[in-house]
Amino acid sequence: IAVISIASLNMSLLVNPVGLYQVAKLLIIPFVCCVEAIGYGRRFNVATVISITTVVIGVAIVTVNDVGVGSTTILGVIIAGVSVASSGLQQILCGAMQREYKLQSHQLLAATAPVQGTMLLIPGPFIDAVVSGSWIGDYFLTTPALGVLVTSCAISVAVNVSQFMCLGRFSAVTFQVRAEGS
């Protein structure tokens, strides 16, 4: 699920305007709430339900507007939907696994990251070739580009570690609200 989440979030950013990409990520909160309510019997107070309903209505307005003016395609909306569902499920499962098996965040991350990386490394260059029109091996690596790559990787590791730390301590809903609030 995590691999689908990563790939679909990147594809959504590629095919959708940045605004729709960001707004669609807000739908992870109501998605997680629905899954937790249906699957785990969690109940939410009226204020939370009203807030979530407001978010969903806002996302619907933005999406219909973007599709109407032609800046977004139906395929883009579908990819955004897949990214919402897969990201929400991944966050719920990470938190559940950490609690069930009493794992620290770094233990779960160390166990899953190599598998996820390998799974993304195999189709990645081919997808990149289709999207960019050139093979990754043809790219001329410069020192500044290498610096940006290393910095990006370091930030990615830090974000993943902090995400796993939060998911082990808070619910996926709390994690999403805190992440969007920052």
Secondary structure as GFF3:
##gff-version 3
##sequence-region A 1 182
A	DSSP	alpha_helix	2	15	.	.	.	ID=ss1
A	DSSP	alpha_helix	18	26	.	.	.	ID=ss2
A	DSSP	alpha_helix	28	40	.	.	.	ID=ss3
A	DSSP	alpha_helix	46	68	.	.	.	ID=ss4
A	DSSP	alpha_helix	74	101	.	.	.	ID=ss5
A	DSSP	alpha_helix	105	121	.	.	.	ID=ss6
A	DSSP	alpha_helix	124	132	.	.	.	ID=ss7
A	DSSP	three_ten_helix	136	138	.	.	.	ID=ss8
A	DSSP	alpha_helix	143	169	.	.	.	ID=ss9
A	DSSP	alpha_helix	172	181	.	.	.	ID=ss10
###
